Amino acid sequence: MALRRLGIANPDPNTPVLIFTSDGEYLASVLVTNGNENIGSTTIYIDPEGAGIDANFVYITKNLLIESGNSVEVHRFALVEGDKLYVSGSREGFSFLAEGIQQTDLLAYSPKQLLTRTDAASSHTLVFEDIDRMLKLTNGSTVTLTVPNETVNPAPLGSRFYVTSTQAAVQVVAASGVTLNKNAGCTNVSEGAHSVIELLKTNPNEYLLFGELNRI
């Protein structure tokens, strides 16, 4: 995953400081260190895009106590484009380090992000947003699933696409220039309703198809 340093700050006591204005979607964290000889508190909050008033601020932590010489990581909060991240400490010597992981990276690589995407059309072409999702097709007839080339979907190597259908079979076809590999004893059509098939990107414009496929 692409871990990016979003900003650092050593603010004056009790002075909110803008540490980062988001230019995309991030899962962010802030490491706070109390370098003062006394216990102190920190506040971290987001000014959402378009909010503009204190009542709309999102407090991630407010007056969180940190012992002298200790560090605390405040992690896993979301930022979208235009959000402003502010930090403050109650004493001198507080330092802040903000880092973030882009949401597209999480979707592409995290096995814990298996979300469902539903499509009722009679055909579907895989898109980047389908990576690591369970694509649930609901059309009553056999659905044609097209695996596109790099120009249409520049998915990273190792990307996985999970596919099922609630009513009928799924026929997988390769767009021009795409190689679709599978077991020679199987067709490129799923066994029927609620069968699960998977596509794994193994090389540029090359995929492995496997799962509950019809036998030849």
Long-range contacts (C-beta under 8 A, 24 or more apart in sequence): 1-101, 1-102, 1-105, 1-106, 1-109, 1-110, 2-101, 2-102, 2-105, 3-99, 3-100, 3-101, 4-99, 4-100, 4-101, 4-102, 5-97, 5-98, 5-99, 6-85, 6-98, 6-99, 6-100, 7-85, 7-96, 7-97, 7-98, 8-95, 8-96, 8-97, 8-98, 9-87, 9-95, 9-96, 10-94, 10-95, 10-96, 11-87, 11-88, 11-89, 11-94, 11-96, 12-92, 13-89, 13-90, 13-91, 13-92, 13-94, 14-88, 14-89, 14-90, 15-88, 16-43, 16-45, 16-86, 16-87, 16-88, 17-86, 17-87, 17-88, 18-84, 18-85, 18-86, 19-85, 19-86, 19-87, 19-96, 19-98, 20-79, 20-84, 20-85, 20-98, 21-82, 21-83, 21-84, 21-85, 22-79, 22-80, 22-81, 22-82, 22-83, 22-84, 22-85, 23-81, 24-80, 24-81, 24-102, 24-103, 25-78, 25-79, 25-80, 25-81, 25-102, 25-103, 25-104, 26-78, 26-79, 26-100, 26-101, 26-102, 26-103, 27-76, 27-77, 27-78, 27-79, 27-100, 27-101, 27-103, 27-106, 28-75, 28-76, 28-77, 28-78, 28-79, 28-85, 28-98, 28-99, 28-100, 28-101, 29-73, 29-74, 29-75, 29-76, 29-77, 29-98, 29-99, 29-100, 30-60, 30-73, 30-74, 30-75, 30-85, 30-87, 30-96, 30-97, 30-98, 30-99, 31-71, 31-72, 31-73, 31-74, 31-96, 31-97, 31-98, 31-99, 32-64, 32-66, 32-71, 32-72, 32-73, 32-74, 32-87, 32-89, 32-94, 32-95, 32-96, 33-66, 33-70, 33-71, 33-94, 33-95, 33-96, 34-66, 34-67, 34-68, 34-69, 34-70, 34-71, 34-89, 34-91, 34-93, 34-94, 35-69, 35-93, 35-94, 35-95, 36-68, 36-91, 36-92, 36-93, 36-94, 37-68, 38-68, 38-91, 39-65, 39-66, 39-67, 39-68, 40-65, 40-66, 40-68, 40-89, 40-90, 40-91, 40-94, 41-65, 41-66, 41-89, 41-90, 42-66, 42-72, 42-87, 42-88, 42-89, 42-90, 42-94, 42-96, 43-87, 43-88, 44-74, 44-85, 44-86, 44-87, 44-96, 45-85, 45-86, 46-77, 46-79, 46-83, 46-84, 46-85, 46-86, 47-83, 47-84, 47-86, 48-80, 48-82, 48-83, 49-80, 49-81, 49-82, 49-83, 50-82, 63-90, 78-103, 104-128, 107-131, 107-132, 107-133, 108-132, 108-155, 108-156, 108-159, 109-156, 109-158, 114-162, 125-152, 125-153, 125-175, 126-153, 126-155, 126-161, 126-199, 127-152, 127-153, 128-153, 128-154, 128-155, 130-161, 131-155, 131-156, 131-159, 131-160, 131-161, 132-159, 132-160, 132-161, 132-162, 133-161, 133-162, 134-162, 134-163, 134-164, 135-161, 135-162, 135-163, 135-164, 136-164, 136-165, 136-166, 137-163, 137-164, 137-165, 137-166, 137-170, 138-165, 138-166, 138-167, 139-165, 139-167, 139-168, 140-167, 140-168, 141-168, 142-168, 142-169, 142-170, 142-171, 142-189, 143-168, 143-169, 143-170, 143-171, 144-171, 144-173, 145-170, 145-171, 145-172, 145-173, 146-173, 146-174, 146-175, 147-172, 147-173, 147-174, 147-175, 147-178, 147-180, 147-199, 147-207, 148-175, 148-178, 149-175, 149-176, 149-177, 149-178, 149-205, 150-204, 150-205, 155-201, 156-201, 157-201, 157-202, 157-203, 157-204, 158-200, 158-201, 159-200, 159-201, 160-198, 160-199, 160-200, 160-201, 161-198, 161-199, 162-196, 162-197, 162-198, 163-190, 163-196, 163-197, 163-198, 163-199, 164-190, 164-194, 164-195, 164-196, 164-197, 165-190, 165-192, 165-193, 165-194, 165-195, 166-193, 166-194, 167-193, 168-192, 168-193, 169-193, 169-195, 169-214, 170-195, 170-197, 172-197, 172-199, 172-209, 174-207, 177-205, 178-205, 178-206, 178-207, 179-203, 179-205, 179-206, 179-207, 180-207, 180-209, 181-206, 181-207, 181-208, 181-209, 182-208, 182-209, 182-210, 182-213, 183-210, 183-213, 184-216, 185-215, 185-216, 186-213, 186-214, 186-215, 186-216, 187-213, 187-214, 187-215, 187-216, 188-213, 189-213, 189-214, 190-214
